[in-house]
Amino acid sequence: MKTSSVFPLLLITFSLLKVAASEEGFCSSPYSVVNSDTDSNTLYWKVTNPTLSPPYLREKSRSGLPPFDVERFIFVVQGAVTVSNASGASDKLIVDSYAYLPPNFQHSVKCDASATLVVFERRYASLENYVAEPIISSTEKQPLLETPGEVFELRKLLPTSLAYDFNIHIMDFQPGEFLNVKEFHYNQHGLLLLEGQGIYRLGDNWYPIQAGDVIWMAPFVPQWYAALGKTRSRYLLYKDVNRNPL
Ligand SMILES: *[C@@H]1O[C@H](CO)[C@@H](O)[C@H](O)[C@H]1NC(C)=O
């Protein structure tokens, strides 16, 4: 893998609301949305617009660094990779393991055999006096969290502290379980169904989904999931958090 094209071929950039790269990079919508001719000004116009890429790494490949001020999250779906820091200390990430690399953190991601990763990258929204630290861990090491009113099992892969401007949730549903509420919120989601199958409602549309399917949910899209099939549904979910969306 060459440095110049970090994640070739499969890089998917989700352009929500026709977001263009403005002077604020990924993080704002074009002025045409804000300065539309309508009488009412748009109250909500920011989207975080990260990139989500499911790269397949071939043997002996190595990643470059993300652009300046861009943070990176990688999760191993198949195979294994080695993440090293600038001092040469390295961790081997196997399936279900992940790494959070803060913006401008020198590192390399290497692959001896092949691997499939989920990679989220977004421009970090910094907050004075808060510093995001690198994290290496795995889903199984994370505690189950309370989900009042809901039956699914929830784990969060990143700390909920203010230093972090997004989180990754792992959500498990047994067959027949479903979200109690239809959700509706400003946060965006990028979802990868890791296991199982079910039906996702987005607005008034219903999508049968199965392991390997990816969904991007724009702000304020009504959303709901029901797990079908005979085995557990597990999905990985990106969510922007801890920053004022306005
Ligand atoms: C690399 O990781 C090792 C082990 O965690 C740590 O002691 C060292 O300070 C790290 N170096 C950098 C530059 O982050």
Ligand as a Chemical Component Dictionary entry (heavy atoms), coordinates in Angstrom:
data_LIG
# 
_chem_comp.id                   LIG 
_chem_comp.type                 NON-POLYMER 
_chem_comp.pdbx_formal_charge   0 
_chem_comp.three_letter_code    LIG 
# 
loop_
_chem_comp_atom.comp_id 
_chem_comp_atom.atom_id 
_chem_comp_atom.alt_atom_id 
_chem_comp_atom.type_symbol 
_chem_comp_atom.charge 
_chem_comp_atom.model_Cartn_x 
_chem_comp_atom.model_Cartn_y 
_chem_comp_atom.model_Cartn_z 
_chem_comp_atom.pdbx_ordinal 
LIG C1 C1 C 0 4.879 4.402 22.337 1  
LIG O1 O1 O 0 4.268 3.437 23.170 2  
LIG C2 C2 C 0 5.022 3.102 24.309 3  
LIG C3 C3 C 0 4.326 1.950 25.017 4  
LIG O2 O2 O 0 2.996 2.279 25.297 5  
LIG C4 C4 C 0 5.192 4.331 25.201 6  
LIG O3 O3 O 0 5.980 4.030 26.330 7  
LIG C5 C5 C 0 5.841 5.447 24.370 8  
LIG O4 O4 O 0 5.890 6.634 25.146 9  
LIG C6 C6 C 0 5.062 5.705 23.106 10 
LIG N1 N1 N 0 5.743 6.692 22.280 11 
LIG C7 C7 C 0 5.106 7.699 21.704 12 
LIG C8 C8 C 0 5.953 8.638 20.915 13 
LIG O5 O5 O 0 3.898 7.884 21.793 14 
# 
loop_
_chem_comp_bond.comp_id 
_chem_comp_bond.atom_id_1 
_chem_comp_bond.atom_id_2 
_chem_comp_bond.value_order 
_chem_comp_bond.pdbx_ordinal 
LIG C1 O1 SING 1  
LIG C1 C6 SING 2  
LIG O1 C2 SING 3  
LIG C2 C3 SING 4  
LIG C2 C4 SING 5  
LIG C3 O2 SING 6  
LIG C4 O3 SING 7  
LIG C4 C5 SING 8  
LIG C5 O4 SING 9  
LIG C5 C6 SING 10 
LIG C6 N1 SING 11 
LIG N1 C7 SING 12 
LIG C7 C8 SING 13 
LIG C7 O5 DOUB 14 
# 
